[in-house]
Each structure stands twice: as structure tokens, then as C-alpha cells.
Amino acid sequence: MILDGEAVVLDEQGRSDFGLLQQDLGGRGGKRVTTKTIFYAFDVLYLDGHDLSKLPFSERRAMLESLITEQDGIIRISQEIEADGETLLRTACAHGLEGIIAKNRHQPYRSGRTGDWLKIKCTQSDSFVIISYEPSTAVRGAIASLLLAAKQDYGLVYVGSVGTGFKHQQAKDIRKQLDAIRIDKPAAPIKGKKLIFTEPTLVAEIEYRAWTGDNKLRHASFKGMREDADHAEVHSLPNGTVSE
């Protein structure tokens, strides 16, 4: 049997938590034997010598439901809901879920982004201080990524970098702004070669999917610079959390 699915670790509310999954595996690139991970099956592609991929999803789903009947084991079946997509997404986001998957019930299984299925994410957006940047090696005079910080009770804390969402000219304009406020030491502890440190005065609006277990932004995307007139409130981490 070949199943299509995803490995997750659930929080106390029963929601998948990427940070908890990282911890259970021993961190990024970890090789620890997991004790809390559950495999949620979405689809069955092969069974007892038969290729099922050419069958419509509705038939494959019926087979999957007959194969996985318990919901408290290591392998479980994902929940299927027939509902209005926009309403379901709003409900999922309101409950702190990562998002929803929408599938065409009449299509066969085809790998890749073919349009037969859609991953629709719940995203978050907050303002973060820029404390450094990495110069681009592909475009002269541009940035490759911004290094970001959030507020905490004792100052600024590094929360990760963002390297997507910039337009070509925008990446150059931001570098000019940052080059005007360069400093010798970072405003928050960070590690990395070829980094240019800057005064923590410019604020960026960042869209992201979630937080990792070590308080870093996951799937971050640059949305724009906040103007002074916006009086943007920089995101604050709860007191007592540690980011390394």
C-alpha cells in the first residue's frame, strides 16, 4: 500500500504544530526517533499490486476510509468536509489551523500543481524591525534577504529572515535606505557571514505562515515597508521566550 499524507505533531488543542514536529525530530535536520508524530493519510495510490492513481479521487477516498478505520493510532485518515470554500477557510483560520486543502473529487491522481488540488493557507501579517541584510550576489546593488527582529522585555530578538516578495527595483531601493544607516554591531544577536548590520529604525510588514519552535518566522514573505506616518507597532514576543 502507498499512501499520500503528512506527518504532524498535534498541540493541546489538536492542531498541527510545525514547531512541535521540529522538536520531536530533534530540531532542523534532526535525526531523533519521533515519539509524538502522527501520519494523516490524504489518499491511497497503490494497493495489493494495483495502481489506483487513475481512479477518480472519490473512489480512492472510499477505499482509504475502508482501510483506515481507527482515529487514535499512528496512521489516521484526514477529515473530509464538503462545504463552501470561503466559509470553511474562515472557520479554519479562526480556530488557528494552517489552512485547508481543496480537491476535485472527479480527477485521477496527478503529482505536482496541476489545479486538481489547491493548498489554501491561513496567513499572518505583522511588523518587524530590520536589523541587517544580506547583499545579493545575483543583482548588483540589491538585497538577497532582510534579517528581522521583534520586541521583547529586554530589547530586540532576532526572529529570522525574509528573502521573497521583493520586486527588482524594490530590492535596490531598500538597500540604499539600509546603507545609509549601517552600523558595526547588530542590534540583536545574529550569526552569519557577509551580513550588513543596520540601525533598528526601519520597519517591514511581513506575511508568514507560522512560528517554529525556536521562535523563527516560517514561510515569511515581504509585503512592504511601513512608513513613519503609520506608527507601526513592532511585533512583541511573550516575555520569557528565548530565540537563538
C-alpha positions as CSV (number, residue, x, y, z in Angstrom):
1,M,0.0,0.0,0.0
2,I,1.2,3.5,-0.9
3,L,-0.4,6.4,1.0
4,D,-0.2,10.1,0.3
5,G,-0.3,12.2,3.5
6,E,1.6,14.3,6.0
7,A,3.4,13.8,9.3
8,V,2.3,16.1,12.1
9,V,2.6,16.7,15.8
10,L,-0.6,18.0,17.4
11,D,-0.8,20.6,20.1
12,E,-3.1,20.5,23.2
13,Q,-6.0,21.8,21.1
14,G,-5.5,19.1,18.4
15,R,-3.9,21.4,15.8
16,S,-0.9,20.5,13.8
17,D,2.2,22.4,15.0
18,F,5.3,22.6,12.8
19,G,7.4,23.8,15.8
20,L,6.5,20.8,17.8
21,L,7.3,18.5,14.9
22,Q,10.8,20.0,14.7
23,Q,11.3,19.5,18.4
24,D,10.1,15.9,18.2
25,L,12.6,15.2,15.3
26,G,15.4,16.9,17.2
27,G,15.4,20.3,15.5
28,R,16.2,21.3,12.0
29,G,17.9,18.4,10.2
30,G,17.4,16.3,13.3
31,K,17.6,12.6,13.3
32,R,15.8,11.7,16.5
33,V,13.4,8.8,16.6
34,T,10.0,10.6,16.9
35,T,7.6,9.6,19.7
36,K,4.7,12.0,19.1
37,T,4.4,12.2,15.3
38,I,1.1,11.1,13.6
39,F,0.7,10.4,9.9
40,Y,-2.5,11.7,8.4
41,A,-3.4,10.0,5.2
42,F,-5.0,12.1,2.4
43,D,-5.0,9.5,-0.4
44,V,-4.2,5.9,-1.4
45,L,-2.3,5.4,-4.6
46,Y,-1.4,1.7,-4.7
47,L,-3.0,-1.3,-3.0
48,D,-2.3,-5.1,-3.2
49,G,-0.5,-4.8,-6.6
50,H,-3.0,-2.4,-8.2
51,D,-2.3,1.1,-9.3
52,L,-5.2,3.3,-8.1
53,S,-3.9,6.6,-9.3
54,K,-6.1,6.6,-12.5
55,L,-9.3,6.3,-10.4
56,P,-11.2,9.4,-9.5
57,F,-10.5,10.8,-6.1
58,S,-14.0,10.0,-4.8
59,E,-13.3,6.2,-5.3
60,R,-9.8,6.4,-3.9
61,R,-11.2,8.2,-0.8
62,A,-13.8,5.5,-0.3
63,M,-11.0,2.9,-0.4
64,L,-9.0,4.9,2.1
65,E,-11.9,5.1,4.5
66,S,-12.3,1.3,4.4
67,L,-8.5,0.8,5.1
68,I,-8.1,3.2,8.0
69,T,-10.9,2.9,10.4
70,E,-9.3,4.0,13.7
71,Q,-8.6,7.6,14.7
72,D,-6.3,7.1,17.6
73,G,-3.4,5.2,16.0
74,I,-0.1,6.4,14.4
75,I,-1.7,6.4,11.0
76,R,-5.0,8.2,10.7
77,I,-7.3,9.5,8.0
78,S,-7.6,13.2,7.3
79,Q,-11.1,14.7,7.8
80,E,-13.1,15.4,4.7
81,I,-15.6,18.2,4.7
82,E,-17.9,19.2,1.9
83,A,-18.7,22.9,2.4
84,D,-18.4,26.4,0.9
85,G,-14.7,27.0,0.5
86,E,-14.6,30.6,1.7
87,T,-16.7,29.8,4.8
88,L,-14.6,26.8,5.6
89,L,-11.3,28.7,5.3
90,R,-12.6,31.5,7.6
91,T,-13.6,28.9,10.2
92,A,-10.2,27.1,9.9
93,C,-8.3,30.3,10.3
94,A,-10.4,31.4,13.3
95,H,-9.5,28.1,15.0
96,G,-5.8,28.6,14.4
97,L,-5.4,26.0,11.7
98,E,-2.8,26.2,9.0
99,G,-5.4,26.2,6.2
100,I,-7.4,23.8,4.0
101,I,-6.8,21.6,1.0
102,A,-9.4,21.7,-1.7
103,K,-9.6,18.7,-4.1
104,N,-11.6,17.9,-7.3
105,R,-13.4,14.7,-6.5
106,H,-13.6,13.6,-10.1
107,Q,-10.0,13.7,-11.1
108,P,-7.3,11.0,-11.0
109,Y,-4.1,11.4,-9.0
110,R,-1.5,13.5,-10.7
111,S,1.6,14.7,-8.9
112,G,2.6,18.4,-9.0
113,R,0.5,21.5,-9.0
114,T,-2.0,20.7,-11.8
115,G,-5.0,22.5,-10.4
116,D,-6.8,19.3,-9.3
117,W,-6.0,20.3,-5.7
118,L,-5.3,23.6,-4.0
119,K,-3.5,24.4,-0.8
120,I,-5.1,27.5,0.7
121,K,-3.2,28.9,3.7
122,C,-4.2,30.9,6.7
123,T,-1.5,33.6,6.8
124,Q,-0.5,36.1,9.4
125,S,1.0,39.5,9.0
126,D,3.0,41.6,11.4
127,S,5.6,44.4,11.5
128,F,9.2,43.6,12.3
129,V,12.4,45.8,12.7
130,I,15.1,45.3,10.1
131,I,18.4,44.8,11.8
132,S,20.6,43.5,9.0
133,Y,20.6,42.5,5.3
134,E,22.4,40.0,3.1
135,P,23.7,41.5,-0.2
136,S,22.5,39.9,-3.4
137,T,25.1,38.0,-5.4
138,A,22.8,37.9,-8.4
139,V,21.7,41.6,-8.7
140,R,24.3,44.3,-8.1
141,G,23.2,46.8,-5.6
142,A,20.3,44.8,-4.3
143,I,19.5,42.8,-1.2
144,A,19.1,39.0,-1.1
145,S,17.3,38.9,2.3
146,L,16.4,41.0,5.3
147,L,17.1,39.9,8.9
148,L,14.3,40.8,11.2
149,A,13.7,41.3,14.9
150,A,10.8,41.5,17.3
151,K,10.5,43.3,20.6
152,Q,10.8,41.6,24.0
153,D,11.0,42.6,27.6
154,Y,14.8,43.1,27.4
155,G,15.1,44.5,23.9
156,L,15.1,43.2,20.4
157,V,15.2,39.5,19.5
158,Y,16.2,38.0,16.1
159,V,13.2,36.1,14.5
160,G,14.5,35.0,11.2
161,S,15.0,36.4,7.6
162,V,12.8,37.0,4.6
163,G,14.1,36.6,1.1
164,T,10.9,36.6,-1.0
165,G,8.3,39.1,-2.0
166,F,10.7,41.9,-3.3
167,K,10.3,43.4,-6.7
168,H,13.5,44.0,-8.7
169,Q,13.7,47.8,-8.2
170,Q,12.4,47.5,-4.7
171,A,15.3,45.3,-3.6
172,K,17.7,48.0,-4.8
173,D,15.8,50.9,-3.2
174,I,15.7,49.1,0.2
175,R,19.4,48.5,0.1
176,K,20.0,52.2,-0.5
177,Q,17.9,53.0,2.6
178,L,19.8,50.5,4.7
179,D,23.2,51.5,3.5
180,A,22.5,55.0,4.9
181,I,22.1,53.6,8.4
182,R,24.9,50.9,8.6
183,I,26.4,50.1,12.0
184,D,29.3,47.9,13.1
185,K,27.5,45.6,15.5
186,P,24.0,44.0,15.2
187,A,21.1,45.4,17.3
188,A,20.3,41.8,18.3
189,P,22.4,38.7,18.4
190,I,22.7,37.1,15.0
191,K,25.1,34.8,13.2
192,G,26.1,34.8,9.5
193,K,28.8,35.7,7.1
194,K,28.6,38.7,4.7
195,L,25.8,40.4,6.7
196,I,25.5,44.1,6.8
197,F,24.2,45.4,10.1
198,T,21.8,48.4,10.3
199,E,20.3,50.6,12.8
200,P,16.9,49.2,14.0
201,T,14.9,52.1,12.7
202,L,13.2,50.7,9.6
203,V,10.1,48.5,9.9
204,A,8.9,46.0,7.4
205,E,5.4,44.4,7.1
206,I,5.9,40.6,6.8
207,E,3.4,37.9,5.9
208,Y,4.1,34.5,7.4
209,R,2.5,31.2,8.0
210,A,3.5,30.2,11.5
211,W,6.3,30.2,14.1
212,T,8.9,27.5,14.5
213,G,9.6,26.0,17.9
214,D,12.7,28.3,18.3
215,N,10.6,31.5,17.6
216,K,11.6,32.0,13.9
217,L,9.2,33.0,11.2
218,R,8.0,30.2,8.9
219,H,7.4,30.9,5.2
220,A,7.9,34.6,5.5
221,S,7.2,36.9,2.6
222,F,8.0,40.7,2.4
223,K,4.8,42.8,1.9
224,G,6.3,46.3,2.1
225,M,8.0,49.0,4.2
226,R,6.0,50.7,6.9
227,E,6.0,54.5,6.8
228,D,6.7,56.6,9.8
229,A,3.2,58.0,9.5
230,D,1.8,54.5,10.0
231,H,3.1,54.4,13.6
232,A,3.6,50.7,13.0
233,E,3.7,48.7,16.2
234,V,6.6,46.2,16.1
235,H,5.6,42.7,16.9
236,S,6.3,41.7,20.5
237,L,7.2,38.2,21.7
238,P,5.8,37.0,25.0
239,N,8.2,37.6,27.9
240,G,10.3,34.6,28.9
241,T,10.6,33.1,25.4
242,V,14.1,32.5,24.1
243,S,15.2,32.8,20.5
244,E,18.7,31.6,19.4
